[in-house]
Amino acid sequence: VVMPHNLFLHSEIIQSRQWNLEDEMVINRQLKYEFLDTLVSMGIGGAINSAMIIVAAYTFFTAGIEVVELSQASVLLEPILGKGAALVFAVALLCAGIASSITAGIAGGSIFAGLFGEPYDISDKHSRLGVSLVLLVALAIILLIEDTLQGLVLSQVILSMQLPFTIYLQVRLTSSAEVMGTHANPPGTRWLLTFFGAIITALNLYLLFDLARNL
């Protein structure tokens, strides 16, 4: 449920729209729709992720059931939530994997294209190379992992540890007048975002120490 690459992807969306950068009215209108676009998409994503965590907590944690295999989760859902729960779980997991792969690929393509000062464009060789590198690395990792559940958990831990770096980078860039011009974050917004970043950093440090203690 941790996807820091979404932050790169949503910041890229506005750059890939080739619109008039000279007209301040056009810029403000595009920024308004970009804000709504990000708010709605991230809100829906957050709701889905929250639902996953709530269902897992309600069905497994409260019942004292420890899930040690990914397939075990779907089997345990049936007596607790009904016969259709296992099928819904399987379909949802498949859709989540496909959506995550697409998102990660596009994010990788946009980052790689950005190294060459270009917006994301799948018809461009730099964007295609970035997408290919991300998907090939992901495929190699999947083929090498024997325990899928532990692999899934480890991937979330790694992504979670990377999240603060992404947040602070985004805050730094969006607060820079050199990068954003008149659209840079005001001091109040910058400090508020830094505060949220500090909370996430503290939670990740707690997770890291807890993980190290249980090894």
Buried (B, 14 or more C-beta within 10 A) or exposed (E): BBBBBBBBBBBBBBBBEEEEEEEEEEBEEBEEEBEEEBEEBBEEBEEBBEEBEEBBEEBBEEEEEEBEEBEBBBEBBBEBBEEEBBEEBBEBBEEBEEEBBEBBBBBBBBBBBBEEEBBBBEEBEBBBBBBBBBBEEBEEEEEEBEEEBEBBEBBBBEBBBBBBEBBBBBBBBBBEEEEEEEEBBEEEEBEEBBEEBEEBBEEBEEBEEEEEEEE
